[in-house]
Amino acid sequence: MRIRKRHMGLGAALLLASGGAAAQYADHHHRQLGWQGFYLGAGAGDFRYEEEGRVQDNTYTFDESDTAYKLFAGFRFNPFLGIEAAYADLGEPGGSVGGDVFGGRNKVDIQAWFGYLVGYLPVSDGFDFFGKVGAAVWEVDTDLETGNNQADFSVSHDGTDFAWGLGAQVNLPWPISIRGEYEQIEHDGNEERIRSRDSSLISASLLFHF
């Protein structure tokens, strides 16, 4: 997969850095950075899905993307730490497959629920970097058409795996923020007919905080 595993630790590192920086920011800033409290948000972006699987004795690869939509809610306890929950309709990526399955096509239908611990690094009242770590509960429906000489199959899988994200947000003068972020689900282990998966989302969102 193109996403290197060493990037998994960036979200956790940012959480640790934000905790260590909290005391320094409190000492050197006369007014509180960022904002606090409950927020709701919605966003859209590009979801990329990669899959490697096996049909009888033949292997196939699949790498496609689709438009995704998400809704989320969270609570920011202080300028440096918060929690967040989200639901994402990750679309229906579809297209031709590579590998030993000639002429095959694959289509997947994906959705996921996320729970995150979020760490913030406020640069100013108007701008934050953030990282988040948590878990994703996902469902994937795979519909593979392999051609005349091989066996088609449709299969559904679900699971719970580690998820993380990195991003930045602009805090407007009103109780609104604009966010851009990257999120990754680290699918763990092999499954029947599916060797591996890789799911990532790049999105832009609008937040309303209260």
Buried (B, 14 or more C-beta within 10 A) or exposed (E): EEBEEEEBEBBBBBBEBBEEBBEEBEEEEEEEBBBBEEBEBEBBBBBBBBBBBBBEEBBBBBBBBBBBBBBBBBBBEEBBBBBBBBBBBBBBBBEBBEBBBBEBBBBBBBBBBBBBBBBBBBEEBBBBBBBBBBBBBBBBBBBBBBEEEBEEBEBEBEBBBBBBBBBBBEBEEEEBBBBBBBBBBBBEEEBEBBBBBBBBBBBEBBBEBE
